[in-house]
Amino acid sequence: MKIKLLQIGDTKTREIQTLVDNYHNRLKHYVQFEIVSIPDIKNTKNLSEKKQKSKEAELFQKQISTSDWVVLLDEKGKTLTSRGFAKFYQEKMNAGIKTLCFLIGGPYGFSEDIYRRSNQKIALSAMTFTHEMIRLVFIEQTYRAYSILNNLPYHHD
């Protein structure tokens, strides 16, 4: 299985990017993991919130194939424990999902088109985080899930 993280914009905070890179390198031993940064929409001051989400949706759609299992990282999604997240990954592997695509939306979230295209929504927390921080939380939790699945001593209950 391949995991693809689609995010709007690059991670600009060097310290966060360093940590993301660290977990990305660790994950390479267990799963094919790709991070795709979709360019920020230009001239957003002249766009309504709905139009900005629509433009972002077009860019997301170009990165998603029809066979991908699409998961939105969304505050309205289901919350999981770390062990529950590991179980989620195991279930997707057992189901034969080839590409698991996670999306982090822009500042206003996702368009209705993206909600309709998605297969699932997961909330990483009930709290609100910056888009850069959620990238780090997601990749760390993915590494934690794979450490659980591989019986590594990283996770402690």
BELJORA-V155842 format. One record per backbone hydrogen bond with DSSP energy under -1.0 kcal/mol. CO is the residue of the C=O (numbers start at 1). NH is the residue of the N-H. Records with the same first field share a line. If there is no record, write none. Layout:
CO: NH, NH
//
This chain:
2: 100
3: 34
4: 102
5: 36
6: 104
7: 38
13: 17
14: 18
15: 19
16: 20
17: 21
18: 22
19: 23
20: 24
21: 25
22: 26
23: 27
24: 28
26: 29
27: 30, 31
32: 3
34: 5
36: 7
38: 9
43: 46
44: 47
48: 52
49: 53
50: 54
51: 55
52: 56
53: 57
54: 58
55: 59
56: 60
57: 61
58: 62
60: 63
65: 68
69: 101
70: 119, 120
71: 103
72: 74, 122
74: 77
78: 123
81: 85
82: 86
83: 87
84: 88
85: 89
86: 90
87: 91
88: 92
89: 93
90: 94
91: 95
92: 97
93: 96
98: 2
99: 69
100: 4
101: 71
102: 6
103: 73
106: 109
111: 115
112: 116
113: 117
114: 118
120: 72
121: 78
122: 74
130: 134
131: 135
132: 136
133: 137
134: 138
135: 139
136: 140
137: 141
138: 142
139: 143
140: 144
141: 145
142: 146
143: 147
144: 148
145: 149
146: 150
147: 152
148: 151
//
